[in-house]
Each structure stands twice: as structure tokens, then as C-alpha cells.
Amino acid sequence: MNFGKTALRNAAFAFAIFAVPMVIALPAQQAAAAATTVKVVVNKTAITSDDIAKRAAFLKLQRQSGNLPEKAREQLIDEALKREEIARVKMSVSTADVDASFARFASSNKMTTDQLTKVLAQAGVGAEHFKAFIAIQMSWPRLVNARYGGRNKMSTQDFVTRLKERGNKPVTNEYFLQQVIFVIPEAKRKSITGKRKSEAEASRKRYPGCEQAKTFAATMLDVSIKDLGRMLEPELPPDWKPLVEKTPEGGTTGTRVTEKGVEYLAICKKQQVSDDYAAEVVFRSEDLMKSEKGENPNEKKYLEELRKKAQITST
């Protein structure tokens, strides 16, 4: 089975995962499994020989060359630092977000998630290792942007320079959105999710519009309505963005199962805008995309700070 030269890009604004080409060619190699030993301790996180072997196998799928175990070791050290910082500031994406990205990647390569899981296992990577990588790739750019975005607000000169480079102000879509949530208590998630999804889908056909939505919700059990207000296209959450973009004004998106329950969004209003605020949001979105590709200098600066404060011990 072959993935071809699929480009994997981060989900933050493009609704994908990575920025590396990846090819899996099977049959896979069945290397003899050596006893797992701890190779590096990053603060209190152990990186084992098994972790390094899985990452080296992953790098091989990306057709990288050189000393793959050493590259794997350094990547895993960086990821341990990132994961710890993401947990500290509570900015991790959810398990549902990661599973959704995993499923989208499988689908884009014409596989089911079970088939992708099998392929990754045969390649010596494993689905859980791949998902851990996805989680970091999705969470880290957001953390970098949150830390440096407000502090490094684009200066007037930078803004003018970007406008001159582009030639005119960028145009983007402006949305006014409403969130409809069919709440699912955690204790009942397994037993009623299917029923709640059917109820949410049925309600979309009867949705009366944003003005009457709260009255409409009051006729149903455990349904919440939240006005999300103005949101520009680059600001749309990555898992909602493709659904919102293809939904006309006055319509509702498809449903998604989230940690809150079964949700959909209503497009109260949609129009194109090209003002200074919209231009800056577009420019910041472009900067974030660079961050996801490892081109943001703030990402390197942040990671260097974490490395300086960390205790990294090789065993």
C-alpha cells in the first residue's frame, strides 16, 4: 500500500496535518524488537529506545536520510518540551480533534482508520505514536501564536510594508455565527450519542434562523444556543472551517460530535470585507501558517527558552 507523495500539512488553518511528504511502501520490515530501555530523560519525561525506533521509522517514511536515530532523538526531546509547555498552559487540542485529523488523513489516502492503523503498525510507527505527533503539530503553533501574537502586535510600519508587498488590501469573508449544541452528559456519551446526532440532523431541516433560534431550542431537550458574533475566515476554528466555508448565508453546517455533544453552526450573515482589521487578521494567519511549517522565528526562540530551563539527561 502506498501513500504516494501526499503533502501533510498542519490543521491550524488548512484543516490538514503536516508539511512533510510521506510515503509508505510495504511489505513492512519486521525488525527484531530489542528490550526497551530509557535513552533520555527530559525533565521527568522518559524517552525510550522504542520511542526512538518508532520515530526513526516515521522519518524513514518521510524519505529523510542521514542518522535517523539521532534525528529521532532530537525531535522527541523537542516534542517532550513542547508537550510539557502545552499542558502547563492548558492549550492542548482534544483527543477528538486528533482522532478527527487521523480519520481525515486516512480518508484522504483512500483508507479507513483501521487500515491506516494497520499500515502504521506494519511500518513500525504505530497509530498512537502518529497521533501523539499530530497532537503536537496541531497544538504548538497555536501556543506560539498566543504567546507572541499579542505582544508583537503588527506595527503600523510593518502593516504598511505588507500592504505594499501585496499591492492591495486582502479580501476575506466575514461571518456572524450561531452555535447549536445538543448537549450530551459525559456519563451518557456512549449510550445516547447516536440518538442525539439524529435529533441534531433533524433539527437542521427545521432551523428557523438566528433570530428565532433560542425560542426554537426551548422546544427541545438539553439544546444550547450560543451567539459567536463576528468571525473572519482566518479566525474560524480548523475543524469547523471547511464546513462553514461551503455553507450559504442562512444555512447550517453539518453536525460534529464534540466534547460538549453534537453541534452545528448557523451562518447568520456572510459578507466580504477588506478593512484594516481584516487585513491584519489575514497577515497574522499567514504568519501562523509559516509557524506551522517551522518558519516562524518565535517558535525557535520559544523552544530555545524551554531547552535552557530543562533538565535533559542521556542514559
C-alpha positions as a Markdown table, in Angstrom:
| # | Residue | x | y | z |
|---|---|---|---|---|
| 1 | Met | 0.0 | 0.0 | 0.0 |
| 2 | Asn | 1.4 | 3.4 | -1.0 |
| 3 | Phe | 0.5 | 6.8 | 0.3 |
| 4 | Gly | 2.1 | 8.5 | -2.8 |
| 5 | Lys | 3.7 | 11.9 | -2.3 |
| 6 | Thr | 0.9 | 13.2 | -0.1 |
| 7 | Ala | 1.6 | 16.6 | 1.5 |
| 8 | Leu | 0.7 | 16.5 | 5.2 |
| 9 | Arg | 0.1 | 20.0 | 6.5 |
| 10 | Asn | -0.9 | 21.2 | 9.9 |
| 11 | Ala | -4.6 | 21.6 | 10.7 |
| 12 | Ala | -4.5 | 25.0 | 12.2 |
| 13 | Phe | -5.9 | 26.9 | 9.3 |
| 14 | Ala | -5.7 | 24.4 | 6.3 |
| 15 | Phe | -7.6 | 21.6 | 8.0 |
| 16 | Ala | -4.8 | 19.1 | 7.4 |
| 17 | Ile | -1.9 | 18.0 | 9.5 |
| 18 | Phe | 1.8 | 18.3 | 8.4 |
| 19 | Ala | 4.2 | 19.8 | 6.0 |
| 20 | Val | 6.3 | 16.8 | 5.1 |
| 21 | Pro | 5.9 | 14.3 | 2.2 |
| 22 | Met | 5.3 | 10.8 | 3.4 |
| 23 | Val | 5.4 | 7.5 | 1.5 |
| 24 | Ile | 4.7 | 4.1 | 3.0 |
| 25 | Ala | 5.9 | 1.2 | 0.9 |
| 26 | Leu | 5.0 | -2.3 | 2.2 |
| 27 | Pro | 5.7 | -5.1 | 2.9 |
| 28 | Ala | 6.9 | -3.8 | 6.1 |
| 29 | Gln | 10.1 | -4.8 | 7.8 |
| 30 | Gln | 9.7 | -7.0 | 10.9 |
| 31 | Ala | 12.8 | -5.9 | 12.9 |
| 32 | Ala | 13.6 | -7.9 | 15.9 |
| 33 | Ala | 12.4 | -6.0 | 18.9 |
| 34 | Ala | 15.1 | -5.3 | 21.4 |
| 35 | Ala | 14.5 | -4.8 | 25.1 |
| 36 | Thr | 13.1 | -1.3 | 25.6 |
| 37 | Thr | 15.5 | 1.0 | 27.6 |
| 38 | Val | 15.3 | 4.6 | 28.7 |
| 39 | Lys | 17.7 | 6.7 | 26.5 |
| 40 | Val | 16.9 | 10.3 | 27.5 |
| 41 | Val | 15.0 | 11.9 | 30.4 |
| 42 | Val | 13.6 | 15.4 | 29.6 |
| 43 | Asn | 12.7 | 16.9 | 33.0 |
| 44 | Lys | 10.6 | 14.0 | 34.2 |
| 45 | Thr | 9.6 | 12.5 | 30.8 |
| 46 | Ala | 11.4 | 9.4 | 29.7 |
| 47 | Ile | 12.2 | 8.8 | 26.0 |
| 48 | Thr | 12.8 | 5.1 | 25.4 |
| 49 | Ser | 14.6 | 3.2 | 22.7 |
| 50 | Asp | 11.2 | 2.1 | 21.5 |
| 51 | Asp | 10.1 | 5.7 | 21.1 |
| 52 | Ile | 13.3 | 6.5 | 19.1 |
| 53 | Ala | 12.8 | 3.4 | 16.9 |
| 54 | Lys | 9.2 | 4.4 | 16.1 |
| 55 | Arg | 10.2 | 8.0 | 15.2 |
| 56 | Ala | 13.2 | 6.8 | 13.1 |
| 57 | Ala | 10.7 | 4.6 | 11.2 |
| 58 | Phe | 8.4 | 7.6 | 10.8 |
| 59 | Leu | 11.4 | 9.7 | 9.4 |
| 60 | Lys | 12.1 | 6.9 | 7.0 |
| 61 | Leu | 8.6 | 7.1 | 5.7 |
| 62 | Gln | 9.2 | 10.8 | 5.1 |
| 63 | Arg | 12.2 | 9.7 | 3.0 |
| 64 | Gln | 14.6 | 11.5 | 5.3 |
| 65 | Ser | 18.2 | 10.5 | 5.2 |
| 66 | Gly | 21.3 | 10.7 | 7.5 |
| 67 | Asn | 21.5 | 9.5 | 11.1 |
| 68 | Leu | 17.7 | 8.8 | 11.6 |
| 69 | Pro | 18.0 | 7.6 | 15.3 |
| 70 | Glu | 19.9 | 10.8 | 16.2 |
| 71 | Lys | 17.3 | 12.9 | 14.3 |
| 72 | Ala | 14.5 | 11.0 | 16.0 |
| 73 | Arg | 16.1 | 11.5 | 19.4 |
| 74 | Glu | 16.3 | 15.3 | 18.9 |
| 75 | Gln | 12.8 | 15.5 | 17.6 |
| 76 | Leu | 11.4 | 13.6 | 20.6 |
| 77 | Ile | 13.3 | 15.9 | 23.0 |
| 78 | Asp | 11.8 | 18.9 | 21.4 |
| 79 | Glu | 8.4 | 17.3 | 21.5 |
| 80 | Ala | 8.7 | 16.4 | 25.2 |
| 81 | Leu | 9.4 | 20.1 | 25.9 |
| 82 | Lys | 6.6 | 21.3 | 23.8 |
| 83 | Arg | 4.1 | 18.8 | 25.2 |
| 84 | Glu | 5.0 | 19.8 | 28.8 |
| 85 | Glu | 4.6 | 23.5 | 28.0 |
| 86 | Ile | 1.3 | 22.9 | 26.1 |
| 87 | Ala | 0.0 | 21.0 | 29.2 |
| 88 | Arg | 1.2 | 23.8 | 31.5 |
| 89 | Val | -0.8 | 26.5 | 29.8 |
| 90 | Lys | -3.7 | 24.1 | 29.0 |
| 91 | Met | -3.7 | 24.7 | 25.3 |
| 92 | Ser | -3.8 | 21.1 | 24.0 |
| 93 | Val | -6.2 | 20.1 | 21.3 |
| 94 | Ser | -8.7 | 17.5 | 22.3 |
| 95 | Thr | -8.5 | 13.8 | 21.7 |
| 96 | Ala | -11.5 | 14.2 | 19.5 |
| 97 | Asp | -9.6 | 16.8 | 17.4 |
| 98 | Val | -6.6 | 14.4 | 17.0 |
| 99 | Asp | -8.9 | 11.5 | 16.1 |
| 100 | Ala | -10.7 | 13.6 | 13.5 |
| 101 | Ser | -7.4 | 14.6 | 11.9 |
| 102 | Phe | -6.3 | 11.0 | 11.9 |
| 103 | Ala | -9.5 | 10.0 | 10.2 |
| 104 | Arg | -9.2 | 12.8 | 7.6 |
| 105 | Phe | -5.7 | 11.7 | 6.8 |
| 106 | Ala | -6.8 | 8.1 | 6.3 |
| 107 | Ser | -9.7 | 9.2 | 4.1 |
| 108 | Ser | -7.5 | 11.5 | 2.0 |
| 109 | Asn | -5.4 | 8.4 | 1.3 |
| 110 | Lys | -8.4 | 6.3 | 0.5 |
| 111 | Met | -8.2 | 4.2 | 3.6 |
| 112 | Thr | -10.3 | 3.5 | 6.7 |
| 113 | Thr | -8.8 | 4.4 | 10.1 |
| 114 | Asp | -8.4 | 0.6 | 10.7 |
| 115 | Gln | -6.4 | 0.2 | 7.5 |
| 116 | Leu | -4.2 | 3.2 | 8.4 |
| 117 | Thr | -3.7 | 1.8 | 11.8 |
| 118 | Lys | -2.6 | -1.5 | 10.3 |
| 119 | Val | -0.2 | 0.2 | 7.8 |
| 120 | Leu | 1.4 | 2.3 | 10.6 |
| 121 | Ala | 1.9 | -0.8 | 12.7 |
| 122 | Gln | 3.5 | -2.8 | 9.9 |
| 123 | Ala | 5.8 | 0.2 | 9.2 |
| 124 | Gly | 7.0 | 0.1 | 12.8 |
| 125 | Val | 5.5 | 3.5 | 13.7 |
| 126 | Gly | 2.2 | 2.7 | 15.3 |
| 127 | Ala | -1.1 | 4.7 | 15.4 |
| 128 | Glu | -0.6 | 6.1 | 18.9 |
| 129 | His | 2.9 | 7.4 | 18.0 |
| 130 | Phe | 1.4 | 9.1 | 14.9 |
| 131 | Lys | -1.4 | 10.6 | 16.9 |
| 132 | Ala | 1.0 | 12.0 | 19.5 |
| 133 | Phe | 2.8 | 13.6 | 16.7 |
| 134 | Ile | -0.4 | 15.0 | 15.3 |
| 135 | Ala | -1.4 | 16.5 | 18.7 |
| 136 | Ile | 1.9 | 18.4 | 19.0 |
| 137 | Gln | 1.7 | 19.6 | 15.4 |
| 138 | Met | -1.8 | 21.0 | 16.0 |
| 139 | Ser | -1.2 | 22.5 | 19.4 |
| 140 | Trp | 2.3 | 24.0 | 19.3 |
| 141 | Pro | 1.7 | 26.7 | 16.6 |
| 142 | Arg | -1.4 | 27.9 | 18.5 |
| 143 | Leu | 0.7 | 28.2 | 21.7 |
| 144 | Val | 3.4 | 30.1 | 19.9 |
| 145 | Asn | 0.9 | 32.4 | 18.3 |
| 146 | Ala | -0.9 | 33.0 | 21.6 |
| 147 | Arg | 2.3 | 33.9 | 23.4 |
| 148 | Tyr | 3.8 | 36.2 | 20.8 |
| 149 | Gly | 0.8 | 37.4 | 18.8 |
| 150 | Gly | -0.5 | 40.0 | 21.3 |
| 151 | Arg | 2.9 | 41.1 | 22.4 |
| 152 | Asn | 4.2 | 41.5 | 18.9 |
| 153 | Lys | 1.2 | 43.3 | 17.5 |
| 154 | Met | 1.9 | 44.3 | 14.0 |
| 155 | Ser | 3.3 | 47.9 | 13.9 |
| 156 | Thr | 2.0 | 50.5 | 11.6 |
| 157 | Gln | 5.2 | 50.3 | 9.6 |
| 158 | Asp | 5.0 | 46.5 | 9.3 |
| 159 | Phe | 1.4 | 46.7 | 8.3 |
| 160 | Val | 2.1 | 49.3 | 5.6 |
| 161 | Thr | 5.1 | 47.2 | 4.3 |
| 162 | Arg | 2.9 | 44.1 | 4.0 |
| 163 | Leu | 0.3 | 46.1 | 2.1 |
| 164 | Lys | 2.9 | 47.4 | -0.3 |
| 165 | Glu | 4.3 | 43.9 | -0.9 |
| 166 | Arg | 0.8 | 42.7 | -1.7 |
| 167 | Gly | -0.3 | 45.6 | -3.7 |
| 168 | Asn | -3.7 | 46.0 | -2.1 |
| 169 | Lys | -5.7 | 45.0 | 1.0 |
| 170 | Pro | -6.6 | 41.3 | 1.1 |
| 171 | Val | -10.3 | 40.4 | 0.9 |
| 172 | Thr | -11.7 | 37.8 | 3.3 |
| 173 | Asn | -15.1 | 36.6 | 4.3 |
| 174 | Glu | -16.8 | 37.9 | 7.5 |
| 175 | Tyr | -19.2 | 35.6 | 9.3 |
| 176 | Phe | -21.8 | 36.1 | 12.0 |
| 177 | Leu | -22.3 | 32.6 | 13.5 |
| 178 | Gln | -24.5 | 30.9 | 16.0 |
| 179 | Gln | -23.6 | 27.6 | 17.7 |
| 180 | Val | -26.3 | 25.0 | 18.3 |
| 181 | Ile | -25.3 | 22.3 | 20.8 |
| 182 | Phe | -27.3 | 19.1 | 21.6 |
| 183 | Val | -25.7 | 18.5 | 25.0 |
| 184 | Ile | -24.5 | 15.0 | 25.9 |
| 185 | Pro | -23.6 | 14.4 | 29.5 |
| 186 | Glu | -20.3 | 12.5 | 29.8 |
| 187 | Ala | -21.9 | 9.6 | 31.6 |
| 188 | Lys | -24.3 | 9.1 | 28.7 |
| 189 | Arg | -21.9 | 9.7 | 25.9 |
| 190 | Lys | -21.7 | 6.0 | 24.7 |
| 191 | Ser | -25.4 | 5.4 | 25.1 |
| 192 | Ile | -27.1 | 8.4 | 23.5 |
| 193 | Thr | -24.6 | 9.9 | 21.0 |
| 194 | Gly | -26.3 | 8.3 | 18.0 |
| 195 | Lys | -29.8 | 9.4 | 19.2 |
| 196 | Arg | -28.6 | 13.0 | 19.8 |
| 197 | Lys | -26.9 | 13.1 | 16.4 |
| 198 | Ser | -30.2 | 12.1 | 14.7 |
| 199 | Glu | -32.0 | 14.7 | 16.6 |
| 200 | Ala | -29.5 | 17.4 | 15.7 |
| 201 | Glu | -29.6 | 16.4 | 12.0 |
| 202 | Ala | -33.4 | 16.5 | 12.0 |
| 203 | Ser | -33.4 | 20.0 | 13.7 |
| 204 | Arg | -31.3 | 21.4 | 10.9 |
| 205 | Lys | -34.2 | 20.9 | 8.5 |
| 206 | Arg | -36.5 | 22.9 | 10.8 |
| 207 | Tyr | -34.0 | 25.6 | 11.9 |
| 208 | Pro | -35.9 | 28.9 | 11.8 |
| 209 | Gly | -33.0 | 31.3 | 11.5 |
| 210 | Cys | -30.8 | 33.0 | 14.0 |
| 211 | Glu | -33.5 | 35.4 | 15.3 |
| 212 | Gln | -35.8 | 32.6 | 16.4 |
| 213 | Ala | -33.2 | 30.1 | 17.3 |
| 214 | Lys | -33.4 | 30.4 | 21.1 |
| 215 | Thr | -37.2 | 30.0 | 21.0 |
| 216 | Phe | -36.7 | 27.0 | 18.7 |
| 217 | Ala | -34.2 | 25.5 | 21.1 |
| 218 | Ala | -36.6 | 25.8 | 24.1 |
| 219 | Thr | -38.9 | 23.3 | 22.4 |
| 220 | Met | -36.2 | 20.6 | 22.6 |
| 221 | Leu | -34.4 | 18.9 | 25.5 |
| 222 | Asp | -30.9 | 20.0 | 26.5 |
| 223 | Val | -30.2 | 22.2 | 23.5 |
| 224 | Ser | -28.0 | 25.2 | 23.9 |
| 225 | Ile | -27.7 | 28.2 | 21.6 |
| 226 | Lys | -24.6 | 30.5 | 21.7 |
| 227 | Asp | -24.1 | 33.6 | 19.6 |
| 228 | Leu | -20.5 | 33.6 | 18.4 |
| 229 | Gly | -20.6 | 37.0 | 16.9 |
| 230 | Arg | -18.3 | 38.3 | 14.2 |
| 231 | Met | -15.6 | 36.0 | 13.0 |
| 232 | Leu | -13.3 | 36.4 | 10.0 |
| 233 | Glu | -12.5 | 33.4 | 7.8 |
| 234 | Pro | -8.9 | 33.0 | 9.1 |
| 235 | Glu | -10.2 | 33.0 | 12.7 |
| 236 | Leu | -12.5 | 30.1 | 12.1 |
| 237 | Pro | -11.6 | 27.0 | 14.2 |
| 238 | Pro | -9.9 | 24.5 | 12.0 |
| 239 | Asp | -12.4 | 21.7 | 12.5 |
| 240 | Trp | -15.3 | 24.0 | 11.5 |
| 241 | Lys | -13.7 | 26.0 | 8.8 |
| 242 | Pro | -14.4 | 23.7 | 5.7 |
| 243 | Leu | -18.0 | 23.2 | 6.9 |
| 244 | Val | -18.6 | 26.9 | 7.3 |
| 245 | Glu | -17.0 | 27.8 | 4.0 |
| 246 | Lys | -19.3 | 25.6 | 2.0 |
| 247 | Thr | -22.5 | 26.7 | 3.8 |
| 248 | Pro | -24.5 | 29.6 | 2.3 |
| 249 | Glu | -25.8 | 32.5 | 4.4 |
| 250 | Gly | -28.9 | 31.5 | 6.4 |
| 251 | Gly | -27.9 | 27.8 | 6.3 |
| 252 | Thr | -26.5 | 25.4 | 8.8 |
| 253 | Thr | -23.3 | 23.3 | 8.7 |
| 254 | Gly | -23.2 | 19.6 | 9.0 |
| 255 | Thr | -23.0 | 18.2 | 12.5 |
| 256 | Arg | -19.9 | 17.3 | 14.5 |
| 257 | Val | -19.6 | 15.2 | 17.7 |
| 258 | Thr | -17.5 | 17.2 | 20.1 |
| 259 | Glu | -16.7 | 17.0 | 23.8 |
| 260 | Lys | -19.9 | 19.1 | 24.5 |
| 261 | Gly | -22.2 | 17.0 | 22.5 |
| 262 | Val | -23.5 | 17.1 | 18.9 |
| 263 | Glu | -23.0 | 20.6 | 17.4 |
| 264 | Tyr | -23.7 | 22.5 | 14.2 |
| 265 | Leu | -23.2 | 26.2 | 13.3 |
| 266 | Ala | -25.7 | 28.5 | 11.7 |
| 267 | Ile | -24.5 | 31.2 | 9.2 |
| 268 | Cys | -26.5 | 34.2 | 10.3 |
| 269 | Lys | -24.6 | 36.5 | 7.9 |
| 270 | Lys | -21.8 | 36.3 | 5.4 |
| 271 | Gln | -20.1 | 39.1 | 3.5 |
| 272 | Gln | -16.7 | 40.0 | 2.1 |
| 273 | Val | -14.7 | 42.7 | 3.9 |
| 274 | Ser | -11.4 | 44.5 | 3.1 |
| 275 | Asp | -10.7 | 46.8 | 6.0 |
| 276 | Asp | -7.5 | 47.3 | 8.1 |
| 277 | Tyr | -8.6 | 44.8 | 10.8 |
| 278 | Ala | -9.4 | 42.1 | 8.2 |
| 279 | Ala | -6.1 | 42.8 | 6.5 |
| 280 | Glu | -4.1 | 42.3 | 9.8 |
| 281 | Val | -6.0 | 39.1 | 10.6 |
| 282 | Val | -5.1 | 37.7 | 7.2 |
| 283 | Phe | -1.5 | 38.7 | 7.7 |
| 284 | Arg | -1.4 | 37.1 | 11.1 |
| 285 | Ser | -3.0 | 33.9 | 9.6 |
| 286 | Glu | -0.2 | 33.9 | 7.0 |
| 287 | Asp | 2.4 | 34.2 | 9.8 |
| 288 | Leu | 0.8 | 31.3 | 11.7 |
| 289 | Met | 1.0 | 29.2 | 8.6 |
| 290 | Lys | 4.7 | 29.9 | 8.4 |
| 291 | Ser | 4.9 | 28.9 | 12.1 |
| 292 | Glu | 3.3 | 25.6 | 11.3 |
| 293 | Lys | 5.9 | 25.0 | 8.6 |
| 294 | Gly | 8.7 | 25.8 | 11.1 |
| 295 | Glu | 9.4 | 29.1 | 9.5 |
| 296 | Asn | 8.4 | 31.3 | 12.5 |
| 297 | Pro | 11.4 | 32.6 | 14.3 |
| 298 | Asn | 9.3 | 32.9 | 17.5 |
| 299 | Glu | 8.9 | 29.2 | 17.5 |
| 300 | Lys | 12.7 | 28.6 | 17.6 |
| 301 | Lys | 13.1 | 31.3 | 20.3 |
| 302 | Tyr | 10.4 | 29.7 | 22.5 |
| 303 | Leu | 11.9 | 26.3 | 22.1 |
| 304 | Glu | 15.4 | 27.5 | 22.9 |
| 305 | Glu | 14.0 | 29.1 | 26.1 |
| 306 | Leu | 12.4 | 25.8 | 27.1 |
| 307 | Arg | 15.7 | 23.9 | 26.4 |
| 308 | Lys | 17.7 | 26.3 | 28.5 |
| 309 | Lys | 15.4 | 25.7 | 31.5 |
| 310 | Ala | 15.1 | 22.0 | 31.0 |
| 311 | Gln | 17.0 | 19.1 | 32.6 |
| 312 | Ile | 17.9 | 16.8 | 29.7 |
| 313 | Thr | 19.8 | 13.7 | 30.8 |
| 314 | Ser | 21.1 | 11.0 | 28.4 |
| 315 | Thr | 21.4 | 7.5 | 29.9 |
